[in-house]
Amino acid sequence: MTGQVVVLRAAAWVDVDTGRRHTPAVIVVEGNRIAAVDPVEVPAGAPVIELGSLTLLPGLMDMEVNLLIGGPDNPSGLPNPMHGVQDDPVYRTLRASVNARTTLLAGFTTVRNLGLMVKTGGYLLDVDLHRAIEQGWLDGPRIVAAGHAITPTGGHLDPTMFQRLAPHIMPITVEEGRANGVPQVRECVRYQIKYGAEVIKVSASGGVMSHGTVAGAQQYSDEELAAIVDEAHRAGVPVAAHAHGDAGIRACIRAGVDCIEHGSLAEGDTIALMVERGTFLVPTSYLSEGLDLSKAAPALQRKAAEVFPRARETLRKAIAAGVKIACGTDAPAVPHGHNAKELWALVDRGMTPAQALRAATVTSADLIGVDDRGRLLPGLLADIIAVPGDPTVDITTIEDVRFVMKDGRVHKQP
């Protein structure tokens, strides 16, 4: 490690592996890495950032965001349904840059952008956003980009199903994610990977917030799911599947999908299969409290009223069973910047605060296959946040992030 040395001093730091809060805290950062934690001596003459009574933690991670929608002109609830037809790719990317900064300042230094299927002419805008942030042009979290979600015609993530558009109003190509049959889904996966997607998202079941889809219904055939996973895995790319219904979840697990998003209606034997296969779950559970349905169509409100209570119980069972659970919000369904509410939901459904912190750090790091972040340890990336109080006792302290360092650079300071 080479680079500028800075010392962080605070009241405490949290070991997320053990759930212990250590006092006091001294962390030495050199360049973009942690050089030492609670050393006997600190480098002479190094600048010191005094954080007083705050508690230091590793940067948090959100495994399901959609930075290209929601945000500045729609600060709460569902994104504007007309964004899909009003925003051109440039405007959509500018919107995403604002949402990325908001997410970073909330303490989330790594995200998976599991995008929707949108009209962009085939451009993978989240991949470009990832590149701009990595090159230091914009402030934002590290992004694992999915490009376009893959869905069948009339499936949950087909944008015409969100907006009730008439035929031919917004034609979508295979390059933009709409794919039917084994040859098309293979082509669609190959296209996403060719242009930089690091994870493939597939819409495997109906959804709650789309017209004309039954939330529990399996959308892709077993053969199509197997082809999607085969194409992605041969290229070393994982697959995340939007799936609410039990049949769709089981089909995804059998096909070898790496991660289930939502998993709302999974039955006990399906939960047991997830444990057996090591399939991750990103439950996005705070949606049941945080999603503003006041302007949603009555049919969608009825679906939510049916699915969300069952989803909370499913998560309780999954926690008890030992499913590998990572933190994800589905922002902007939960507004950008409110990502920490998901940790409260995980605790409400049965996790300890320490378990919730692990879901948003080490388990999420495991999900995306990295070991260079998620803990406060020498040699790891200097992604560090600070909050008041003791988050191992009161998880809601995570909602008040006072300090954010990413890659050794301070983005927020009290």
C-alpha positions as CSV (number, residue, x, y, z in Angstrom):
1,M,0.0,0.0,0.0
2,T,1.2,3.4,-0.9
3,G,-0.5,6.8,-0.7
4,Q,-1.5,9.4,1.8
5,V,-1.9,8.3,5.4
6,V,-4.8,9.4,7.5
7,V,-5.9,8.3,11.0
8,L,-9.5,8.0,12.1
9,R,-10.3,8.2,15.7
10,A,-13.7,7.4,17.1
11,A,-15.4,6.1,20.2
12,A,-15.7,2.5,18.9
13,W,-15.6,0.2,15.9
14,V,-17.6,-2.9,15.0
15,D,-16.3,-6.3,14.2
16,V,-19.1,-7.5,12.0
17,D,-17.9,-11.1,12.1
18,T,-18.3,-11.4,15.9
19,G,-20.9,-8.6,16.3
20,R,-18.6,-7.0,19.0
21,R,-18.2,-3.3,19.4
22,H,-14.6,-2.4,20.4
23,T,-13.7,0.8,22.2
24,P,-12.0,3.1,21.5
25,A,-11.3,3.1,17.7
26,V,-8.2,4.0,15.8
27,I,-8.0,3.1,12.2
28,V,-5.0,4.0,10.0
29,V,-5.8,4.4,6.3
30,E,-3.0,4.4,3.7
31,G,-4.1,5.3,0.2
32,N,-7.3,3.4,-0.5
33,R,-6.7,0.6,2.0
34,I,-6.9,0.1,5.7
35,A,-3.4,-0.2,7.0
36,A,-4.0,-0.9,10.7
37,V,-6.8,-1.2,13.3
38,D,-6.1,-0.1,16.9
39,P,-2.3,-0.1,16.4
40,V,0.0,0.5,19.3
41,E,1.4,3.5,17.6
42,V,0.1,5.7,14.7
43,P,2.3,7.2,12.0
44,A,4.0,10.3,13.2
45,G,2.7,13.5,11.6
46,A,-0.3,11.8,9.9
47,P,-3.5,13.9,9.8
48,V,-6.2,12.8,12.2
49,I,-9.9,12.9,11.6
50,E,-11.6,13.1,15.0
51,L,-15.0,11.5,15.0
52,G,-15.7,11.8,18.7
53,S,-18.5,9.6,20.0
54,L,-19.3,7.9,16.7
55,T,-19.0,4.2,15.9
56,L,-17.0,3.1,12.9
57,L,-18.3,0.3,10.5
58,P,-17.4,-1.0,7.1
59,G,-19.3,0.6,4.2
60,L,-22.7,-1.0,3.8
61,M,-23.9,-2.8,0.6
62,D,-27.3,-2.8,-1.1
63,M,-27.8,-5.8,-3.4
64,E,-30.8,-4.5,-5.3
65,V,-31.1,-0.9,-6.4
66,N,-32.3,0.7,-9.7
67,L,-30.3,3.9,-9.8
68,L,-31.6,4.9,-13.2
69,I,-35.2,5.5,-12.0
70,G,-36.7,7.5,-9.1
71,G,-34.8,10.2,-7.4
72,P,-34.7,13.9,-7.5
73,D,-38.1,14.7,-8.9
74,N,-39.8,11.8,-7.2
75,P,-38.3,11.6,-3.7
76,S,-40.6,8.9,-2.2
77,G,-42.6,5.9,-3.3
78,L,-42.9,4.4,-6.8
79,P,-40.9,6.0,-9.6
80,N,-42.8,8.1,-12.1
81,P,-44.4,5.5,-14.5
82,M,-43.7,7.9,-17.4
83,H,-39.9,7.9,-17.0
84,G,-39.8,4.9,-19.3
85,V,-41.2,6.9,-22.2
86,Q,-40.1,10.5,-21.3
87,D,-36.5,10.1,-20.3
88,D,-33.9,9.7,-23.0
89,P,-30.7,7.7,-22.2
90,V,-28.7,10.9,-21.4
91,Y,-31.3,12.3,-19.0
92,R,-31.7,8.9,-17.4
93,T,-28.0,8.7,-16.8
94,L,-27.9,12.1,-15.2
95,R,-30.7,11.1,-12.9
96,A,-28.7,8.0,-12.0
97,S,-25.7,10.1,-11.1
98,V,-27.8,12.0,-8.5
99,N,-29.2,8.8,-7.1
100,A,-25.7,7.3,-6.9
101,R,-24.4,10.2,-4.8
102,T,-27.5,10.0,-2.5
103,T,-26.9,6.3,-2.0
104,L,-23.2,6.8,-1.2
105,L,-23.9,9.6,1.4
106,A,-26.4,7.2,3.1
107,G,-23.4,4.9,3.8
108,F,-23.8,2.4,1.0
109,T,-20.4,2.1,-0.7
110,T,-21.2,-1.0,-2.9
111,V,-24.5,-1.8,-4.7
112,R,-25.8,-4.2,-7.3
113,N,-27.8,-2.3,-9.9
114,L,-30.4,-4.8,-11.0
115,G,-32.0,-2.7,-13.6
116,L,-35.4,-2.8,-15.2
117,M,-35.9,-3.3,-18.9
118,V,-36.0,0.2,-20.4
119,K,-35.8,1.7,-23.9
120,T,-32.1,2.8,-24.3
121,G,-31.3,1.6,-27.8
122,G,-29.3,-1.3,-26.3
123,Y,-27.0,0.9,-24.2
124,L,-26.2,-0.5,-20.8
125,L,-26.4,2.7,-18.8
126,D,-25.5,1.3,-15.4
127,V,-22.3,-0.1,-16.9
128,D,-21.4,3.3,-18.1
129,L,-22.3,4.8,-14.7
130,H,-20.1,2.2,-13.0
131,R,-17.2,3.2,-15.3
132,A,-17.6,6.9,-14.6
133,I,-17.6,6.3,-10.9
134,E,-14.6,4.0,-11.0
135,Q,-12.7,6.7,-13.0
136,G,-13.5,9.3,-10.4
137,W,-15.7,11.4,-12.6
138,L,-18.7,11.1,-10.3
139,D,-19.3,10.3,-6.6
140,G,-21.2,7.1,-6.0
141,P,-20.9,3.6,-4.7
142,R,-19.1,0.8,-6.4
143,I,-21.6,-0.7,-8.8
144,V,-22.1,-4.3,-9.9
145,A,-24.2,-3.7,-13.0
146,A,-26.7,-6.0,-14.6
147,G,-27.5,-4.0,-17.7
148,H,-31.0,-4.8,-18.9
149,A,-33.1,-7.2,-17.0
150,I,-34.3,-10.2,-19.1
151,T,-38.0,-10.8,-19.3
152,P,-40.5,-12.5,-21.6
153,T,-43.1,-10.5,-23.6
154,G,-45.8,-9.4,-21.0
155,G,-43.6,-10.4,-18.1
156,H,-43.2,-8.5,-14.9
157,L,-40.3,-6.3,-16.0
158,D,-41.7,-5.6,-19.5
159,P,-42.1,-1.8,-19.3
160,T,-45.4,-1.9,-21.1
161,M,-46.8,-3.9,-18.2
162,F,-45.9,-1.1,-15.7
163,Q,-47.4,1.6,-17.8
164,R,-50.3,0.0,-19.6
165,L,-49.0,1.1,-23.0
166,A,-50.9,0.2,-26.1
167,P,-49.2,-2.1,-28.7
168,H,-46.3,-0.7,-30.7
169,I,-46.0,2.4,-28.4
170,M,-42.6,1.4,-27.1
171,P,-41.1,-1.6,-29.0
172,I,-38.3,-3.3,-27.1
173,T,-35.5,-5.4,-28.6
174,V,-33.7,-8.5,-27.5
175,E,-30.7,-6.2,-26.9
176,E,-32.9,-4.3,-24.4
177,G,-34.0,-7.4,-22.5
178,R,-37.2,-8.7,-24.0
179,A,-36.5,-12.3,-24.9
180,N,-38.7,-15.4,-25.7
181,G,-37.5,-18.9,-26.2
182,V,-34.1,-20.5,-25.7
183,P,-32.3,-19.0,-28.7
184,Q,-33.4,-15.4,-27.7
185,V,-32.6,-15.7,-24.0
186,R,-29.1,-17.0,-24.9
187,E,-28.6,-14.1,-27.3
188,C,-29.8,-11.7,-24.6
189,V,-27.4,-12.9,-22.0
190,R,-24.5,-12.8,-24.4
191,Y,-25.3,-9.2,-25.3
192,Q,-25.4,-8.1,-21.7
193,I,-22.1,-9.7,-21.0
194,K,-20.5,-8.4,-24.2
195,Y,-21.2,-4.9,-23.1
196,G,-20.0,-5.2,-19.5
197,A,-22.8,-6.7,-17.3
198,E,-21.3,-8.4,-14.2
199,V,-24.5,-10.1,-13.2
200,I,-27.5,-11.2,-15.2
201,K,-31.0,-10.4,-13.8
202,V,-34.0,-12.4,-15.0
203,S,-37.6,-11.9,-14.3
204,A,-38.7,-15.4,-13.4
205,S,-42.1,-14.8,-11.9
206,G,-44.9,-12.2,-11.9
207,G,-44.6,-9.1,-9.9
208,V,-46.6,-7.0,-7.4
209,M,-46.3,-3.6,-9.1
210,S,-47.0,-4.6,-12.7
211,H,-50.3,-4.9,-14.4
212,G,-51.4,-8.2,-15.9
213,T,-48.9,-10.5,-14.0
214,V,-49.8,-12.8,-11.2
215,A,-47.1,-12.3,-8.5
216,G,-46.6,-16.0,-7.9
217,A,-46.7,-17.3,-11.5
218,Q,-43.6,-18.7,-13.2
219,Q,-42.8,-16.7,-16.3
220,Y,-39.9,-18.5,-18.0
221,S,-40.0,-22.2,-18.7
222,D,-37.5,-24.5,-17.1
223,E,-35.7,-24.8,-20.4
224,E,-35.4,-21.0,-20.8
225,L,-34.1,-20.6,-17.2
226,A,-31.5,-23.4,-17.7
227,A,-30.3,-21.7,-20.9
228,I,-30.0,-18.3,-19.2
229,V,-28.0,-19.8,-16.3
230,D,-25.8,-21.9,-18.7
231,E,-24.9,-18.9,-20.8
232,A,-24.0,-16.7,-17.8
233,H,-22.1,-19.3,-15.8
234,R,-20.0,-20.4,-18.7
235,A,-18.8,-16.8,-18.8
236,G,-18.3,-16.7,-15.1
237,V,-21.2,-14.3,-14.5
238,P,-23.8,-15.0,-11.7
239,V,-27.6,-14.8,-12.2
240,A,-30.1,-13.1,-9.9
241,A,-33.8,-13.9,-10.4
242,H,-36.8,-11.7,-9.5
243,A,-39.1,-14.4,-8.1
244,H,-42.1,-14.1,-5.8
245,G,-43.9,-17.4,-6.4
246,D,-42.9,-20.8,-4.9
247,A,-42.9,-22.6,-8.3
248,G,-40.7,-19.9,-9.9
249,I,-38.3,-19.9,-7.0
250,R,-37.9,-23.7,-7.1
251,A,-37.4,-23.6,-10.9
252,C,-34.7,-21.0,-10.5
253,I,-32.9,-23.0,-7.8
254,R,-33.0,-26.2,-9.9
255,A,-31.6,-24.2,-12.9
256,G,-28.7,-23.0,-10.7
257,V,-29.6,-19.4,-10.2
258,D,-27.3,-17.8,-7.7
259,C,-29.7,-15.4,-5.9
260,I,-33.4,-15.0,-5.5
261,E,-34.7,-11.5,-5.3
262,H,-37.8,-11.1,-3.0
263,G,-38.7,-14.8,-2.5
264,S,-42.0,-13.7,-1.0
265,L,-44.1,-16.9,-1.3
266,A,-41.5,-19.6,-0.8
267,E,-42.8,-22.6,1.0
268,G,-40.9,-24.5,3.7
269,D,-39.4,-27.2,1.4
270,T,-38.2,-24.5,-1.1
271,I,-36.5,-22.7,1.8
272,A,-34.8,-25.9,2.7
273,L,-33.7,-26.4,-0.9
274,M,-32.2,-22.9,-0.8
275,V,-30.2,-23.9,2.3
276,E,-29.1,-27.1,0.6
277,R,-28.0,-25.5,-2.6
278,G,-26.5,-22.4,-1.0
279,T,-28.8,-20.1,-2.9
280,F,-28.8,-16.5,-1.7
281,L,-31.9,-14.5,-0.8
282,V,-32.3,-10.8,-1.1
283,P,-35.7,-10.3,0.5
284,T,-36.2,-6.5,0.0
285,S,-38.5,-6.8,3.0
286,Y,-38.9,-3.2,3.9
287,L,-41.0,-2.8,0.8
288,S,-44.0,-4.0,2.9
289,E,-43.7,-0.9,5.1
290,G,-41.8,1.6,2.9
291,L,-43.5,1.3,-0.5
292,D,-45.9,4.2,-0.9
293,L,-49.0,2.6,-2.6
294,S,-51.3,5.6,-2.2
295,K,-51.1,6.4,-5.9
296,A,-50.9,2.8,-7.2
297,A,-53.8,1.3,-9.1
298,P,-56.4,-0.6,-6.9
299,A,-55.4,-3.9,-8.5
300,L,-51.8,-3.4,-7.5
301,Q,-52.8,-2.3,-4.0
302,R,-54.7,-5.6,-3.7
303,K,-51.8,-7.6,-4.8
304,A,-49.5,-5.9,-2.3
305,A,-52.0,-6.4,0.5
306,E,-51.9,-10.2,-0.3
307,V,-48.2,-10.7,-0.9
308,F,-46.5,-8.4,1.6
309,P,-47.8,-10.0,4.8
310,R,-46.9,-13.5,3.5
311,A,-43.4,-12.2,2.5
312,R,-42.7,-11.1,6.0
313,E,-43.5,-14.5,7.3
314,T,-41.4,-16.2,4.6
315,L,-38.4,-14.1,5.6
316,R,-38.9,-15.1,9.3
317,K,-38.8,-18.8,8.2
318,A,-35.8,-18.2,5.9
319,I,-33.8,-16.5,8.8
320,A,-34.6,-19.4,11.1
321,A,-33.6,-22.0,8.5
322,G,-30.2,-20.4,7.9
323,V,-30.7,-19.2,4.3
324,K,-27.8,-16.9,3.2
325,I,-29.5,-13.5,3.3
326,A,-28.0,-10.4,1.8
327,C,-29.3,-6.8,2.2
328,G,-31.3,-5.2,-0.7
329,T,-34.0,-2.6,-0.9
330,D,-35.3,-2.4,-4.5
331,A,-34.8,1.3,-4.4
332,P,-36.4,3.5,-5.5
333,A,-39.5,1.5,-4.4
334,V,-37.8,2.4,-1.1
335,P,-36.5,5.9,-1.8
336,H,-32.9,6.3,-2.6
337,G,-31.0,7.3,0.5
338,H,-33.3,5.3,2.8
339,N,-31.5,2.0,2.1
340,A,-30.7,1.5,5.8
341,K,-34.4,0.9,6.5
342,E,-33.9,-2.7,5.2
343,L,-31.6,-3.5,8.1
344,W,-34.5,-2.5,10.5
345,A,-36.8,-4.8,8.6
346,L,-34.3,-7.7,8.8
347,V,-34.2,-7.2,12.6
348,D,-38.0,-6.9,12.8
349,R,-38.3,-10.3,11.0
350,G,-35.9,-12.1,13.4
351,M,-32.3,-11.2,12.8
352,T,-30.2,-9.8,15.6
353,P,-28.6,-6.4,14.8
354,A,-25.3,-8.1,14.3
355,Q,-26.8,-10.5,11.8
356,A,-28.4,-7.6,9.9
357,L,-25.0,-5.8,9.8
358,R,-23.5,-9.0,8.3
359,A,-26.2,-9.2,5.7
360,A,-25.3,-5.7,4.6
361,T,-21.5,-6.3,4.6
362,V,-19.9,-9.8,4.6
363,T,-22.8,-11.7,3.2
364,S,-23.3,-9.2,0.5
365,A,-19.6,-9.3,-0.3
366,D,-19.9,-13.1,-0.5
367,L,-22.8,-12.8,-2.9
368,I,-20.9,-10.6,-5.4
369,G,-17.7,-12.7,-4.9
370,V,-15.4,-10.2,-3.4
371,D,-13.2,-10.4,-0.3
372,D,-11.6,-6.9,-0.4
373,R,-14.4,-5.1,1.6
374,G,-17.1,-5.6,4.2
375,R,-14.9,-5.7,7.2
376,L,-12.6,-3.3,9.1
377,L,-9.4,-5.3,8.6
378,P,-5.9,-4.4,7.5
379,G,-5.4,-4.8,3.8
380,L,-9.1,-4.3,2.9
381,L,-10.5,-1.3,1.0
382,A,-11.0,1.8,3.1
383,D,-14.7,1.9,2.8
384,I,-15.7,3.1,6.2
385,I,-18.7,4.8,7.7
386,A,-19.6,6.2,11.1
387,V,-22.9,6.4,13.0
388,P,-23.9,7.6,16.5
389,G,-24.6,5.1,19.3
390,D,-24.3,1.3,19.1
391,P,-25.7,-0.4,16.0
392,T,-25.1,-3.8,17.5
393,V,-27.8,-2.9,20.0
394,D,-30.0,-0.4,18.1
395,I,-30.0,-1.1,14.4
396,T,-31.8,2.2,13.6
397,T,-28.6,4.1,14.3
398,I,-27.5,3.0,10.8
399,E,-30.1,5.4,9.4
400,D,-28.0,8.4,10.7
401,V,-24.7,8.1,8.9
402,R,-22.4,11.0,9.8
403,F,-19.2,10.0,8.1
404,V,-18.5,8.3,4.8
405,M,-15.1,7.3,3.4
406,K,-14.9,5.3,0.2
407,D,-11.7,4.1,-1.3
408,G,-9.8,6.2,1.3
409,R,-11.5,9.4,0.2
410,V,-13.9,11.3,2.6
411,H,-17.3,12.1,1.1
412,K,-19.1,13.1,4.2
413,Q,-17.9,14.4,7.5
414,P,-19.6,15.8,10.6
